[in-house]
């Protein structure tokens, strides 16, 4: 049985990616399971999805703890303990990371002996969140060596049928490019061994002491005291204001911002990036279209370049 785990952030299409891969397996005659698992249901929050595929009926249920293939659509998740990217990874597992860092860098950084592959993506491409999952699926399909190009194409067309030809064509182009990119590593993933119920080990539970309610659930006694909770850390897209196009209609963007992350200086709106979660509501609501969605990684690179030049 093939056990595959997808890791990404909300908005990167992990649920869709698992469905595409599951459908492609099904078209090749396999029994399949595919299911997402959510934490905080919001853009930028960690999410993972599972795919099981076998030529026999599948009796396993629940999360995959011993994956044959782990797909990481956003490399910033790797060091996040809550994301659980490396859970169950051993020398048998294949790790596919969407990253500009080299394979050697990742193997050294993680100190792992398993096979690691990277799927390089330009910073500009990271802003196209809905295509990342399908791109990773294309690479995974080739690594598995059990899914033909035709089955992958048919699965994408079937799962994205409601999104229109333009989206389907762009998704196909990215997924097939990733499929071709992994040509030299086709079929490198081996199925894992069956899990015997007699070998089951109970998880190590952590007993947390019960605290007084005044300690565990303190009241908020003042405003502007959320400095230590920077919701901006979740952000994958950053709204950037073009002040040459801004009409100073500050009441629009500042009113629609659900987190109050847009403050107004005079009549000029300013975005507080420490607390902007990147929901892009301001981009959609700005009447003169003066706010643009920019990849967070690209924006950080531009800031670093400006600091260096100054």
N, C-alpha and C positions, 0 to 999 in steps of 0.2 A: 504493500500500500504506500502511495505517495502522501506525505503529510507536509503541507505548505502553509507558511504563515506570512501574512502581509502586515507591515508596520508603516504607518504614515500619520498625517495630521488631517483633521477635519477639513474637507474641501479639496483634498488631493485624490479623491476617487477610489479609496481603498475598497469600499463595498462593491463598487462597480468593477474594479479590477478582479476581485475574487469571483464575481459572477461571470465575467468574461472567461477567466481561466477554467472555471467549473463547466461552463457551457461548451468550451472547446474540447475539454476532456470527454464530456458527454457525447459530442458529435463523433469522437473517435471510438465510441463504444464502451466507455468506462462507467462504472457506478461512481457517483460523486456526492459530496456534501460541500456546501459553501455557506458560510455564515459570518456576519460581522459581529464585533463586540465593542460597545461604546463605553467611554467614561463620561466626561463632560461633553454633552452634545453641542459643540460650538466650533466655529472655524478656528483652526490652529491647535485644537486639543488632540492629544494622542488617540489614535484609534487603531485597532488591529482586526484582521479578518482571517478566516481559516478556509482551507480547501483540502479535502481528502479525496483521493481517486484510487480506485482499485478495479480489477476485473472480476472481483467477487463481491457479494453483498457486504456492506460496511456495517459493523456492529458497534464500532467505537462512537462515543458521543462526547460532547464538551470540548474544552480547549485543547489545543495541541501543545503538549509539554516536551515532546521529543521530535522536533521538526527535521525533515530531510532538506528543506529549502526555506531559508528566511529571506524575505524581500523587504528592504528598507527604502522607502520612497523619499524619506527626508533624513539626511545624515545627522541633523542636529538632535535627533531622537536617541542616537546610540548612547550618549552619556547620561540620559535621563532614566533613573532607576524605575520610575513608575511606568515607563513605556515597555520595559521587560524585553527589549530587543534580543538580548543574549540568553534569555531563559531556555535551558535545555540544549543549548548549542554545544556540540562536541566535535571530534575529529571527522565524524561521518557527515556532518551538516555542511551544506553549501550556503554561503552568505553572499547575497547580491545587494550592493549598496549603490544608490543613486548619488554619486559624489564626484567632485572634481579632484579629490585626493587620490593618490596612487594606491594600488593594491598593497605594495610593500609598506606604505605609511600606515594603512589600516591594520595590517597584520602585526606590525610592531606596536602600534598604539593599543591594540586589544590583547596582544600576547596570546593569540590563538593559533592552532595548528590546522584548522579546517580550510577548505578552499574558499577563497574570497574573490569575487568579481566586482568590478565597478562599472557603472553606466554613466559616463560623464554627461553633464548637462550644463549649458551656458547659464549664467546668472539670469539673463533675460528670459530664458525658457521657464525658469522656476515660477514666474508670475502666472503662467498658464496652468493653474492648479489642476483643472479638470482633465488634463491630458497626461499628467504624471503617472497615474495609476495604470492606464492602458499601455504606456511606454514600458513600464516595468513588467507588465504582463507579457508583452511581446518578447522581452529578453528571457523571462522565466520559461516561456513555452519552448524556446529553442534549447535552453539548458536541459530541460526535461527530456527532450528527444522523442517524445511520444505524440506531439501535436504538430500536424502539418500546417504549412502556410495557409492552405485553403480553409482548414478548420478554424484557424485563428481569425481569418477574415470573416467567415460566416458568423462566428460567435460575436464579433464586434458589431456587425451589421444587425444581428438579432437583438443584442442587449441595448443598443443605442438607437433603435428604430424610431423612437419618438422624438429624437433630438434634431432631425433634419439631415439632409445630405452634406451640408457644409461641415458640420461637426463630425459626422461619420468619416468623411474623406480625410479630414485633418488627423483624426484619431488613427485611422488606418495607416496614414503615412508615417506617423511617429512610432506606432507599434511595430510595423513591418521593418522600419529602419533599425529598431532595437533587436528585432528577431534576426536580421542579417548580421548585426554587429557581433552576435554571439555564435556565429557559424562555426568557429574553430573549437568551441567547447560543447557542441551538441551532445546530449546524452550523458553528461558527466554526473548526473544526480542518480543515486541508487536508492531503491526503496528501503525503508527501515524495517527492522524485525518486528514481529508481532509482540504485543505486550501481554504477558501472562498475568492473569488476575492474582495468582498466588504471589507474584513478585511486587504487588502494589505496596507502595510506601505512603503512609499518611503524611500530609503536609505538616510542616513544623509551625504550629500555631503560636502566636505571640499573645500572651495575656496582658492586657492593658488595665491598669488600676483605674477605678472610678474616682474621678475628681469632683470636688464640690462644684455645683453649677456656677457659682460666682467666679470660679477659676477656668472651668472648661468652656463656658459660654459667656464671656464677659460682655457687658453692655458697651455700646459706643456712646461716649459722653461728649464728643466734639467732632466737628467736621474737619476735612483735610488731614485726616490721620492715617491714610492708607498708603503712605510713602513706601512702606516695606513690602506692599503687595503690588508689584508692578505687572499689571495685566498685559503690558506691552511685550512681555517675554513670550506670549503665545503667538505673536503676530508673524504671519508669513508674507503679507502684503502691507505696504505702507501708503497711506494717503498723503500726497504731496500737493501743496497749494501753489499754483502759478499766480503770483500776485499781479502780474501784468494783465491777466484776464479776469481777476477777481473784481466783482462789482460792489464789494463791501456790504452785500446783503447778508450780514453776519447772523441775523436771526434765523436763517434757514438751516445752515449747517450746524450751528450750535444747538438749535432746538431739536433737530432730528438725531443728534449723537446720543445713543442710549446710555453712555457712560459719563457724559459731561466732560469729555476729553478735549473739547474745543472751547478755549477761552477767548475772550474778546478784549483787545487792547485798543481803546478808542472805538473805531469801527472796523478794525482789522482782525479777522479770525486767526488764531494760532493753535496748532495741534500739540497737545501734551503727549509725546510719544511714550512716556513711561506708563501711561494708563490707556492709550489707544490700543484696542485689541485687534484692529484690522478688519472690522466687519464690512467696511466699504459702503456703509449707508450714506455717508456724506458725499461719496463719489457719485452715487445714483441720484441724490437730491439736489446737488449744486446746479442752479439754473444756467449759469454761463459755462458749465463744464470746466471750471477752473481747477478742480481737484482731480488728480490722476493717481491711479493705482500703480505702484512701483514695487517690484520684488524687494523684499526686506534685505536679502543678501546683496543685491545690487546697490541699494541705498547705503548700506553700511560700507561697501567698497568705495563709493563716491565720497562719503564722509571721511574715510581714512585717507584718500588721495588729497582731499582739500586740506586736511590737517598737515599732511606731509609737505605740500607745496607752500603752505603758509609758515 
